[in-house]
Amino acid sequence: MIRSLLSVRSNSFVSALVSRRRSAALPLFGVLIAASAILVAMPQGTRAADTITPLSSIPASADTGEKPQSKVWTYNSTWWAVMPKSSAPAGTWVWRLDGTTWTEVLQLSTSTSAHADVKPVGNVAHVLLYGGATELVSIEYVAGAYQLWATRPTSTSISLASGHETASIDIDSTGRMWLASDSASTVDVFYSDSPYSSFSGPVTLATGISSDDISVVQALPN
């Protein structure tokens, strides 16, 4: 499905029947609006063999499934993820992969239903949490562990239109953060400059979409 393939930020795909919209306000960004489209995955090269290592499962209480969010990243030779869980201690957590086992290491929210989109920038990771209340939480890697970002240790609340199905973030070459979200009938974009304490918008890019259409924001190369 298109949403499964879009959920991984990658340059190894081409899209057909998907509209990419650009405007003067978004010089370095493309917003993909996916309807009943076809997405074809294009391998970057043939590899001789892949090694698959089974991992323990995360007892997640919510996920994004076919939605275009990225919630797993690697930093300092370690894999990290953001997922919620309902078992004690309940909430949305940063998880660290230790060998083949995921360990919760930092609680970001008390929500057990938040959907996360993570944008790593060096030792800082910006985490958009949406589902119910929408907020941006930023963390930084210090002395071998993640902690709340000292530059802005509190979360930033973001007001999205009612009926939104998904939301995603990215950062352009000037450091400005962009957030794309789709409501029942529109695709809206918000923006914020560091340290991302408040967002401006919305800028409406499309109207008249169906309730099952989704969007994702992606930084484009200069």
Residue, then its C-alpha position, 0 to 999 in steps of 0.5 A: m500500500i502507498r501509506s506503508l511505503l511512504s512511512v519510511r523516509s527514503n530516496s529509494f522510491v518513485s511515485a506515480l499519480v501522487s501530486r507533489r505541491r510546491s510554492a514560494a513559501l515552501p522552497l525546499f519542501g515537497v508535500l506529498i498528497a496521497a489518494s488512490a495512487i500507485l507507489v513503486a519501490m525502486p531498489q538502490g542496488t542488488r545486494a548479495a545477502d541480507t542478515i535478519t536479526p529477530l528482535s523482541s516486540i515492544p508492547a505498544s498501545a498505539d502505532t501508525g501502521e500505514k501512516p507516514q511517520s518515522k519513529v525509529w532512528t539510529y544515533n551513536s551506533t544505537w537504535w532508538a524508537v518512540m512508542p506508547k504503552s499502556s502497561a506500567p509505567a504507562g505513557t509514551w516513551v523513548w526506547r533503546l535497543d539493547g542487543t535484541t531487546w527494547t528498553e524504555v529509557l525516557q518518558l515523553s508523555t503520559s499519553t498511551s495513544a500518541h502517534a510519533d514522528v521523529k526528526p533527528v538533527g545531530n544529537v537532538a531529536h524532535v518528536l511530534l506527538y499527535g492523537g488527542a492533544t498534539e505537541l512537539v517534544s525535543i530531546e538531546y543525547v548527552a553523556g550516553a543517554y537522551q534527556l529533554w532538550a536544554t534549549r526548550p525543555t517543555s513541550t510545544s502545543i500545536s492546534l490542528a484542525s479537527g478530523h486530522e488523520t496524520a501529521s509529520i514534520d521536517i526541517d529545511s536548510t535554514g533550520r525552520m521546521w515544517l508540519a504537514s497535516d490533513s483534515a477531513s477536507t484540507v491539507d494544511v502546513f504549519y511552520s516554526d523557527s528554532p527553538y520551536s516554541s510556537f507554530s505559525g499557520p495554517v497555510t492551506l495547500a489543498t482543499g476538497i480532499s477525501s477523508d481517506d487522503i493523507s499528506v507528508v512533508q519532506a525536505l528536498p535537496n538544494 
